[in-house]
Every structure is written in structure tokens, then in C-alpha cells.
């Protein structure tokens, strides 16, 4: 027996919440898409600059 303030919902998945989650994920992806080339360029620049450094042990 679980301790809950409400009874469990045996209906299964909530289609409305799934649709909202997909819309939010799609919106986030569309907003991040124009920024992606700059992030990739910065990541590559960082990798090239730190490539010749050896970690100290």
C-alpha cells in the first residue's frame, strides 16, 4: 500500500501531458538549432587548444 493523498489512476498514460512534453522538446530543439554551429565551433576550438596539454598526476 502506497502513502498517497490521491487514489492511483488506472487509466494509463496521460496523452495531454505527453503532447505538451513533445511540444516543449520540439520548441527547445528549434531554438537550439541556430546556436549549434557556434557551440560546435567553440567545443572544437577548446579541444584543439587543450589537446597538447598533459594532465598532471
C-alpha positions in Angstrom: 0.0 0.0 0.0 1.4 3.4 -1.0 1.1 6.5 1.0 -0.6 9.0 -1.3 -3.1 11.7 -0.9 -4.9 10.7 -4.1 -6.0 7.3 -5.5 -3.9 5.8 -8.3 -5.2 6.4 -11.8 -5.6 3.1 -13.6 -6.3 4.8 -16.9 -2.7 4.6 -18.0 -0.7 7.3 -19.8 -1.8 10.9 -19.9 -1.9 11.8 -23.6 -2.2 15.5 -22.9 1.0 15.7 -20.9 2.8 13.6 -23.5 1.8 16.0 -26.2 2.9 19.0 -24.1 6.2 17.4 -23.4 6.7 16.8 -27.1 5.8 20.4 -27.9 8.3 21.7 -25.4 11.1 19.4 -26.6 10.4 20.4 -30.2 10.4 24.1 -29.3 13.7 23.7 -27.4 15.3 21.9 -30.4 14.2 24.6 -32.8 15.6 27.3 -30.6 18.9 25.5 -30.1 19.4 24.6 -33.8 20.7 28.0 -34.9 23.1 28.1 -31.9 24.5 24.6 -32.6 27.2 25.6 -35.1 28.7 28.1 -32.7 28.7 25.6 -29.8 30.4 23.0 -32.0 33.0 25.6 -33.1 33.7 26.6 -29.5 33.9 22.9 -28.5 36.4 22.2 -31.3 38.5 25.2 -30.5 38.6 24.1 -26.9 39.7 20.6 -27.9 42.4 22.0 -30.3 43.8 24.3 -27.6 43.8 21.8 -24.8 45.0 18.9 -27.0 48.7 19.4 -26.3 48.4 19.6 -22.6 49.2 16.6 -20.5 47.3 16.0 -17.2 49.4 16.2 -14.1 49.4 13.2 -11.8 
